[in-house]
Amino acid sequence: MHPSATKFHLKIMLYIGTQFIDMQWQSFNSRRGIFFLFIWLSLSLPGFGGNLNRLALADTSAVIDVQHYNFELKLSDENDTLKGQATITVKFLKDVNNFHLDLAKKNSEGKGMLVSAVNEDDAPVSFVQNNEVVEIKTPVKKSSLHSYKITYQGIPGAGLIISTNKFGHRTFFGDNWPDNAHSWLPCNDKPADKATVDFVVTAPDHYRVISNGLMIEETLLPNHLKLTHWKETAQLPTKVMVIGAADFAMDHTGDVGGIPVYTYVFPESKDAGFKSYAVAKEILAFYIKRIGPYAYEKLANVQSKTKFGGMENASAIFYTENSVTSKGIEELMAHEIAHQWFGDGVTEKSFNHLWLSEGFATFMTNVYLENKYGEDTLKKRLANDRALVFEFEKTNGMPVVDTTINNNYDQLLNPNSYQKGGWVLHMLRRKLGEEAFWKGIRNYYAKYNGSNANTYDFRAVMEEARGQNLQSFFKQWLYTPGHPQLEISWTYNAAKGVVGLTITQKQKTLFEFPLEVYIDHQLHTINIKTKKTAIQFSVKEKVTSLKADPNVNLLAEFDVRGIQ
């Protein structure tokens, strides 16, 4: 996802720190203390973790696991009222007498949904609607399956954007991220609960409707209406379950390995949009080859009214309406299409691990552009991303995995999740080497496609791919705020034919990393493990300059000083 509709260059402007090492033992008497103890042990002890880590990071309070949504929706040109009937199939994880689904209630401004009925097998079920949830009162047993039909209507306050496009034509676009699906759809609006979905949309017949999955029905109805039925059989989080309705022009761009690729744009943008969006085929083919099979049955790229630059809705990506003429359209599409694997296929268990989505998409965009335009393009992008991270960290002291944020998740749309997350993957690639790194990425996707993962899950797969303990690497780059700030002093001794270097870490928390320096036409690697490191290199001729990190492989600041 691109957070800003005005930025197309990935320039987007959590906390398990090392502090709990010093935590007083008495704090572990609390449930919260036990939670942090499990995390600390799994991060610190290579043999620990596994089931304990998953237990500590799991949502043990979950009551339901939604299996399938069937949303029957009615759209109108007469008003902004959405009329809906949702049939939701639920598996229960506990014995309970009641449970709730997320749905925003009609507020004082007249925005929100009102539920008129809840039924199971045509029998009414007692319910109470509160501000953000519908509480359904019915006794159920653990592991049982039930289907509930919820009838509701209202004007969406968020989630479904009902407006006019830049050409003055009425449009409808789902825009759910992070948890706005429940502003217009009854659901379990959490990334960890993935389900299949059907959208059955009745709308005025001049609209073309796009959604997740494959279209299985399009039928003209009386009174100038049309029914369109889309079916998605892959497991999706609610953040990427959407519809779009507009007077689209549509182009079948072609197929990639049997996957049809479509372009949906406003008719006035047809010439520019059909041309600029066509690069999607090339991007899709690259990712399939590099990562693994595409999870969905089509790829549609859609000009829309999303508030983001792009939104990675599964198999139906929405781009801002000015994207069709943007110079940055290729990298924008590369970012959003990468999300089909990371964010949609493999979804973070919670938004605290958002880097597994946005950092991956940032990284894969860089890899795609590196493959197409060369290594210099990669270096330039990494340098730009690094500068964004440093600027952000001047005012933000949180790590990438920021567990302090439990609502208002827009805060996580920042360079920690995007650029720093992408940089962590770049450094991991260099650390493991091409073969092991890409083996790990492919294995991670194959293992968790259709489900959820957290940072620990990713780390475990990458450790297995290389046969290497990555605890320290993950801890310092993802669970520790900041970055190395290096002062590099060097001297040239002509009599001895040597260059002497002293590398000092100026930041408070020490890091361990390989530092590359270019001296006398040779590249040297220095393993930094302490606050101050001194080393000498023999040289064949007088040295007048030294370049730190010439290949842009380290997320660090460099203050290089030659001493005469």
C-alpha positions in Angstrom: 0.0 0.0 0.0 1.1 3.6 -0.7 -0.2 5.7 2.2 -0.4 8.9 0.3 -2.4 9.5 -2.8 0.0 12.3 -3.8 3.2 10.2 -3.5 4.2 7.6 -6.0 7.9 7.1 -5.1 7.6 5.0 -1.9 8.7 8.1 0.1 6.2 7.6 2.9 6.3 9.9 5.7 7.3 -1.8 17.2 8.5 -1.9 21.1 10.2 -4.9 22.3 13.5 -3.4 23.1 16.4 -4.8 25.0 15.0 -3.1 28.1 13.3 -6.2 29.4 16.7 -7.8 29.9 16.9 -5.6 33.0 13.3 -6.3 34.0 12.8 -7.0 37.7 11.8 -10.6 38.2 8.8 -9.7 40.3 7.2 -8.3 37.2 6.8 -11.8 35.9 4.1 -12.4 38.5 1.7 -10.7 36.2 0.2 -12.1 33.0 1.8 -9.2 31.1 5.2 -10.0 32.6 4.9 -13.7 31.6 4.0 -12.5 28.1 7.3 -10.5 27.9 9.3 -13.3 29.5 8.2 -15.6 26.7 9.2 -13.1 24.1 12.6 -12.4 25.7 13.4 -16.1 25.9 12.4 -16.7 22.3 14.6 -13.8 21.1 17.5 -14.6 23.4 17.8 -18.4 23.5 18.1 -20.2 20.1 16.6 -23.5 21.3 13.7 -21.8 23.1 10.7 -20.4 21.4 8.8 -22.7 19.0 5.4 -23.4 20.7 6.1 -21.1 23.6 6.7 -18.2 21.2 3.6 -18.9 19.2 1.6 -19.2 22.4 2.9 -15.9 23.7 2.1 -14.1 20.4 -1.2 -15.8 19.7 -4.6 -14.1 20.3 -5.8 -16.6 22.9 -8.9 -14.4 23.4 -10.2 -15.3 20.0 -13.7 -16.8 20.1 -14.5 -17.2 16.4 -12.8 -18.2 13.1 -14.8 -17.0 10.2 -14.8 -19.5 7.4 -16.7 -17.7 4.7 -18.5 -14.4 4.0 -21.3 -13.9 1.5 -22.1 -10.2 1.0 -25.2 -9.3 -0.9 -25.1 -5.5 -1.5 -27.4 -3.0 -3.2 -26.0 0.2 -4.6 -28.1 3.2 -5.8 -27.7 6.3 -7.8 -30.6 7.9 -5.8 -28.7 8.1 -2.4 -25.7 6.9 -0.5 -27.5 4.2 1.5 -26.0 0.8 1.2 -28.4 -2.1 1.7 -26.8 -5.4 2.7 -27.3 -8.9 3.7 -24.3 -10.8 5.0 -24.2 -14.5 5.5 -21.3 -15.4 7.7 -20.1 -18.9 8.4 -18.3 -19.2 11.7 -16.3 -21.9 13.4 -16.3 -21.4 17.2 -13.0 -21.8 19.1 -14.7 -21.9 22.6 -17.9 -22.7 24.3 -19.7 -19.4 24.5 -23.2 -17.9 25.1 -22.6 -14.9 22.9 -20.0 -13.5 20.5 -19.6 -10.3 18.5 -18.9 -9.2 14.9 -17.5 -5.8 14.1 -19.9 -3.3 12.5 -19.9 0.5 12.9 -23.3 1.7 14.2 -25.1 4.7 12.8 -23.8 7.8 14.6 -25.2 11.2 15.3 -24.0 12.4 11.9 -26.1 9.7 10.2 -23.1 7.7 9.1 -22.9 4.0 9.9 -25.0 0.8 9.7 -28.2 -0.3 11.5 -28.9 -4.0 11.8 -32.5 -4.9 11.4 -32.3 -8.7 11.8 -30.0 -11.6 12.6 -31.1 -15.1 11.6 -29.8 -18.7 11.7 -31.6 -21.1 9.4 -34.4 -18.5 9.1 -34.9 -18.4 12.8 -34.3 -15.1 14.5 -31.4 -14.7 16.8 -31.2 -12.2 19.7 -28.7 -9.4 19.2 -27.6 -6.1 20.5 -25.8 -3.5 18.4 -23.3 -1.2 20.1 -21.1 1.5 18.6 -18.6 -0.8 16.8 -19.9 -4.3 17.3 -23.0 -6.5 17.0 -23.3 -8.8 19.9 -25.1 -12.0 18.9 -26.6 -13.9 21.8 -26.7 -17.6 21.2 -25.2 -20.6 23.0 -22.7 -22.5 20.9 -20.1 -25.3 21.4 -16.4 -25.3 20.6 -15.6 -26.5 17.1 -19.2 -26.2 15.9 -20.0 -24.4 12.6 -22.9 -21.9 12.3 -24.1 -19.6 9.6 -25.7 -16.3 10.5 -27.6 -13.9 8.1 -27.3 -10.3 9.1 -29.6 -7.8 7.4 -28.5 -4.1 7.6 -28.3 -0.8 5.9 -26.8 2.7 6.2 -24.4 5.3 4.8 -20.8 4.2 5.2 -18.7 6.6 7.3 -15.5 5.0 6.0 -14.4 1.8 4.2 -16.7 2.3 1.2 -16.0 5.6 -0.6 -19.1 6.8 -2.4 -18.2 9.9 -4.4 -17.5 11.3 -7.8 -14.3 10.8 -9.7 -12.2 13.6 -11.3 -14.5 13.5 -14.3 -17.6 14.1 -12.3 -19.0 10.6 -12.5 -20.4 8.7 -9.5 -18.2 5.8 -8.1 -18.1 3.3 -5.3 -14.8 1.9 -4.0 -13.9 -0.2 -1.0 -11.0 1.2 1.0 -10.7 -1.0 4.1 -7.1 -0.6 5.4 -6.4 -1.1 8.2 -9.7 -1.9 9.9 -12.4 0.0 8.0 -14.1 -3.1 6.5 -16.5 -3.1 9.4 -17.6 0.4 8.5 -19.7 -1.2 5.7 -19.5 -5.0 6.2 -20.3 -7.1 9.3 -17.1 -9.1 9.9 -14.3 -10.1 12.2 -12.1 -7.1 11.2 -8.7 -8.4 12.2 -5.9 -9.5 9.9 -5.4 -12.8 11.6 -8.9 -14.0 10.7 -8.8 -14.9 7.0 -11.8 -16.3 5.0 -13.1 -16.9 1.6 -15.7 -14.3 0.2 -18.5 -13.8 -2.3 -19.7 -10.4 -3.3 -23.1 -10.3 -5.0 -23.7 -6.7 -6.0 -26.9 -5.2 -7.4 -26.4 -1.8 -9.0 -27.6 0.4 -11.8 -26.8 -1.3 -15.0 -24.4 1.4 -16.3 -21.9 0.3 -13.7 -19.2 -2.3 -14.2 -18.4 -4.0 -10.8 -15.0 -5.3 -9.9 -14.1 -7.4 -6.9 -11.9 -10.2 -5.5 -11.8 -13.5 -7.3 -13.6 -14.5 -10.5 -16.8 -13.2 -11.8 -19.3 -16.1 -12.0 -22.4 -14.2 -12.9 -23.5 -10.9 -14.5 -27.2 -10.7 -15.1 -29.4 -7.8 -16.2 -32.4 -7.2 -14.0 -35.6 -5.2 -14.4 -35.6 -1.5 -13.7 -32.2 -0.9 -15.3 -30.3 -2.9 -12.6 -27.6 -5.5 -13.0 -26.4 -8.3 -10.6 -22.7 -9.1 -10.5 -21.4 -12.0 -8.5 -17.7 -12.3 -7.7 -16.3 -15.4 -5.9 -12.9 -15.6 -4.1 -11.9 -19.1 -3.0 -8.5 -18.0 -1.5 -8.4 -17.1 2.2 -8.3 -13.3 2.6 -8.0 -10.8 5.5 -10.9 -8.3 5.6 -8.5 -5.4 4.8 -8.3 -6.5 1.2 -12.0 -7.6 0.6 -13.5 -5.0 -1.7 -15.8 -4.0 -4.5 -15.4 -1.2 -7.0 -18.3 0.2 -9.2 -17.8 2.8 -11.9 -18.4 3.3 -15.6 -15.1 1.5 -16.3 -13.4 0.9 -19.6 -11.8 -2.6 -19.4 -8.9 -4.1 -21.2 -7.7 -7.7 -21.1 -4.0 -6.9 -21.1 -3.0 -10.6 -21.6 -2.2 -13.7 -19.6 0.8 -14.6 -17.5 1.1 -18.4 -16.9 -2.6 -18.8 -17.3 -3.5 -15.8 -15.0 -5.5 -13.2 -16.9 -4.4 -9.6 -16.3 -7.0 -6.8 -16.7 -7.0 -3.1 -16.6 -10.1 -1.1 -15.3 -9.9 2.6 -15.8 -12.3 5.5 -16.3 -13.3 5.9 -20.0 -11.6 9.3 -20.1 -8.3 7.7 -19.0 -8.5 4.8 -21.4 -5.6 5.6 -23.7 -3.2 6.5 -20.9 -4.4 3.8 -18.5 -4.3 0.9 -20.9 -0.8 1.8 -21.8 0.7 2.6 -18.4 -1.0 -0.3 -16.5 0.2 -2.8 -19.1 3.5 -3.2 -17.3 1.7 -5.3 -14.7 2.2 -8.4 -16.9 6.0 -8.0 -16.7 5.9 -7.4 -12.9 3.6 -10.4 -12.3 5.9 -12.7 -14.3 9.0 -11.6 -12.4 7.4 -12.2 -9.0 6.1 -15.6 -9.9 9.5 -16.7 -11.0 11.3 -15.2 -8.0 8.8 -16.0 -5.2 6.4 -18.7 -6.2 2.9 -19.2 -7.7 0.4 -16.4 -7.7 -2.3 -17.1 -5.2 -5.3 -15.8 -7.1 -7.2 -16.5 -10.3 -6.8 -13.0 -12.0 -5.0 -9.7 -11.5 -7.0 -6.6 -12.1 -5.4 -3.1 -11.8 -8.1 -0.5 -11.2 -8.1 3.3 -11.4 -10.1 4.3 -8.3 -10.8 6.8 -5.5 -8.6 5.1 -2.9 -7.2 7.5 -0.3 -3.8 5.8 -0.7 -1.5 5.9 -3.7 -2.3 2.3 -4.2 -4.2 -0.4 -2.2 -3.3 -4.0 -2.6 -6.8 -5.6 -2.6 -6.4 -9.2 -3.4 -6.5 -9.8 -7.2 -8.2 -6.3 -7.6 -5.6 -3.6 -6.8 -6.9 -0.1 -6.5 -4.7 2.9 -7.6 -5.4 6.6 -7.2 -7.0 8.2 -10.1 -4.0 10.2 -11.1 -1.8 7.1 -11.3 -2.5 6.5 -15.0 -0.3 9.4 -15.9 2.3 9.2 -13.1 5.9 8.8 -14.0 6.2 6.5 -11.0 3.5 4.1 -12.1 5.9 1.1 -12.6 7.3 1.2 -9.1 3.9 1.9 -7.7 2.5 -1.2 -9.4 5.6 -3.3 -8.5 4.9 -2.4 -4.8 1.2 -3.2 -4.9 1.6 -6.4 -6.9 4.3 -7.6 -4.5 1.6 -7.3 -1.8 -0.3 -10.1 -3.5 2.3 -12.4 -2.0 3.2 -10.5 1.1 0.3 -8.9 2.9 -2.5 -10.7 1.0 -1.1 -14.3 0.5 1.0 -14.2 3.7 -0.7 -11.8 6.1 0.8 -10.4 9.3 -0.8 -11.9 12.4 -1.2 -8.3 13.8 -0.5 -4.9 12.5 2.5 -4.6 14.9 4.3 -6.8 12.3 3.3 -4.6 9.4 6.8 -4.7 8.1 6.2 -8.2 6.9 3.8 -6.6 4.4 5.1 -3.1 3.7 8.8 -3.8 4.2 8.5 -6.8 1.9 6.7 -4.8 -0.8 9.3 -2.1 -0.6 12.1 -4.6 -0.8 10.5 -6.6 -3.7 10.0 -3.3 -5.6 13.7 -2.6 -5.3 14.6 -6.1 -6.4 12.3 -5.9 -9.5 13.8 -2.5 -10.5 17.3 -3.8 -9.9 16.6 -6.7 -12.2 15.2 -4.5 -14.9 17.4 -1.4 -14.7 20.6 -2.6 -13.0 22.5 -2.5 -9.7 23.0 1.3 -9.8 19.2 1.8 -9.6 19.1 -0.4 -6.5 21.9 1.5 -4.9 20.3 4.9 -5.5 16.9 3.7 -4.2 18.6 2.2 -1.1 20.4 5.4 -0.4 17.2 7.4 -0.7 15.4 4.9 1.6 18.2 5.1 4.1 17.9 8.9 4.2 14.2 8.6 4.9 14.8 6.2 7.8 17.4 8.5 9.4 15.1 11.5 9.1 12.2 9.6 10.7 14.3 8.3 13.5 15.1 11.9 14.6 11.6 12.2 16.0 10.6 8.5 16.5 12.4 6.2 19.0 10.5 3.0 18.3 11.7 -0.2 16.7 10.2 -1.7 13.5 8.1 -4.2 15.5 6.2 -1.6 17.5 4.0 -3.4 20.1 2.9 -0.1 21.7 0.4 0.6 18.9 -2.9 -1.2 19.4 -5.3 1.1 17.5 -5.0 4.0 15.1 -2.8 1.8 12.9 -2.2 4.6 10.4 0.6 5.5 12.7 2.5 2.5 11.4 2.5 3.8 7.8 6.0 5.2 8.3 9.6 4.6 7.2 10.1 2.0 9.9 7.5 -0.3 8.3 8.4 0.6 4.7 12.0 1.7 4.1 13.6 0.2 7.2 11.7 -3.0 6.8 13.0 -3.2 3.2 16.5 -2.4 4.3 16.4 -5.3 6.9 15.6 -7.7 4.1 18.3 -6.2 1.9 20.9 -6.7 4.7 19.6 -10.2 5.3 20.0 -11.0 1.6 23.6 -9.9 1.8 24.2 -11.8 5.1 22.7 -15.2 3.8 23.8 -15.0 0.2 21.5 -15.2 -2.9 20.8 -19.0 -2.8 19.9 -19.3 0.8 18.0 -16.0 1.0 15.8 -16.7 -1.9 15.3 -20.3 -0.8 14.1 -18.9 2.5 11.8 -16.4 0.9 10.2 -19.0 -1.3 9.8 -21.4 1.6 8.2 -18.7 3.8 5.7 -17.9 1.1 4.9 -21.6 0.4 4.5 -22.3 4.2 2.3 -19.4 5.1 0.4 -18.5 1.9 -3.3 -18.4 2.8 -2.6 -17.9 6.5 -0.7 -15.6 8.8 2.8 -15.2 10.1 4.7 -13.0 12.5 8.3 -11.9 12.6 9.3 -15.0 14.6 7.7 -17.3 12.0 9.7 -15.6 9.3 12.9 -15.8 11.2 12.5 -19.5 11.8 12.1 -20.2 8.1 15.2 -18.1 7.2 17.2 -19.8 9.9 16.3 -23.2 8.5 17.1 -22.1 4.9 20.7 -21.2 5.9 21.3 -23.4 9.0 22.2 -20.2 10.9 21.0 -18.6 14.1 19.6 -15.2 13.2 18.5 -14.2 16.7 21.0 -11.3 17.1 20.3 -10.0 13.6 16.5 -9.9 14.1 16.8 -8.5 17.6 19.0 -5.6 16.7 17.4 -4.5 13.4 13.7 -5.2 14.2 13.3 -5.1 17.9 15.8 -2.4 18.7 15.3 1.3 17.7 18.0 3.3 16.0 20.9 2.4 13.7 24.7 2.5 13.8 26.2 6.0 13.7 29.9 5.4 12.8 32.9 7.7 13.1 35.6 6.3 10.8 39.0 7.8 11.3 41.9 6.7 9.1 45.6 7.4 8.6 48.0 6.6 5.8 51.6 5.5 6.9 53.8 5.8 3.8 56.8 4.3 5.5 55.0 1.1 6.4 52.6 1.1 3.4 49.5 0.7 5.6 46.2 2.4 6.2 45.0 2.4 9.8 41.3 2.6 10.6 39.5 3.2 13.9 35.7 2.7 13.7 33.7 4.0 16.6 30.0 3.4 17.2 28.6 6.7 18.5 25.0 5.6 19.2 23.9 4.4 22.6 23.0 0.8 21.7 25.8 -1.2 20.1 25.2 -3.2 16.9 27.1 -6.1 15.3 27.5 -5.9 11.5 30.0 -6.3 8.6 31.3 -2.9 7.4 32.7 -2.7 3.8 35.3 -0.1 3.0 37.0 0.6 -0.3 40.7 1.4 -0.1 43.4 1.4 -2.8 41.1 -0.2 -5.4 40.2 -3.1 -3.0 37.1 -3.9 -1.1 37.6 -4.9 2.6 35.1 -6.2 5.0 35.5 -5.5 8.8 33.3 -7.3 11.3 32.2 -4.7 13.9 31.2 -6.2 17.3 32.4 -3.6 19.8 32.2 0.2 20.4 35.6 0.8 19.0 37.4 -1.3 16.4 41.0 -0.7 15.1 42.5 -2.4 12.1 45.2 -1.9 9.5 45.4 -2.8 5.7 48.5 -3.0 3.6 48.4 -0.8 0.5 50.5 -0.6 -2.7 50.4 3.2 -3.2 49.5 6.4 -1.5 45.9 6.5 -0.3 44.1 9.8 -0.6 40.5 8.8 0.1 38.5 6.0 1.7 34.9 5.1 0.9 32.7 3.5 3.5 29.9 1.1 2.4 30.5 1.6 -1.4 27.9 -1.0 -2.3 25.2 0.5 0.0 24.8 -2.6 2.1 24.6 -1.2 5.6 21.9 0.9 7.3 24.3 3.2 9.0 25.5 6.8 9.1 29.2 7.4 8.2 31.4 10.2 9.3 34.7 9.5 7.5 37.7 11.5 8.7 41.2 11.3 7.2 43.9 12.2 9.7 47.2 13.6 8.4 
